[in-house]
Amino acid sequence: MQFLNYFKMVLRAPRPKASPIALWIAGYFVFFFGIYAGKEIIASFAFLAGMVMCYYFNSTPNMEAVFPVNHRKKLAYRFLSSLLMYLCMLVVVFVVGVVVFLITAVFVSISEEGFDWINKTPVEGDIFGGFNVYGLLFGFAYLIIMYSAGMITGFFKKRKTRNVWLACLCIAVVLAFVLMSLPYCVENGVFALVSPVSRECYEAMSLPWLSTVIWLLIAFGALGTVIYMGIRHYDPKKF
């Protein structure tokens, strides 16, 4: 209950007069590029949730500072707030998707005179046919990276520093997807962005396990970095 009160109070923070344009541009860029290049919609929402909470945590006056809990709880609640926002976004997307599907099904059924079209609709291939273990591990690592990147953004107090970080992050995301696609491009003689969660991406690599290890190291390094920044941010000696 205390955490929910904390979360609701943070969302009630006053809106800043000057909208952080760079924050939203970087947020939407990483969000949509991740979906376009890597089909990483789940991880992209983790980063977008971090952007939303960053907007609230850096509001003035800061409502979080007056919440009556110790600094350790504030640190834990801050991590949980981004996670809760992320889960809320996924629920909203799921509900909207179900509603759109049901409305579409009703109109199609009216034109087809019944719901028999559902059983007649061909399903080609296995739903997991385009994935393998390497792709799933990359998705897990990228989810942690995007969640950590959103949290790191919120811990930068100076706008200039935050903008530089966001610019570097956007460049890093583009380079990451391009580098992951290079083996496929070289093998097939074409230039195309291949999703790092797809089987084709790793079949073109000579050492796919090395790529996975590197991504997992980056993921846990990013998570360790944001935990360190959070501990420093909520250091009782600063208050």
Summary of the structure (lengths in Angstrom):
residues: 239
radius of gyration: 21.1
end to end distance: 25.7
largest distance: 70.9
contacts: 674
relative contact order: 0.14
helix: 76%
strand: 0%
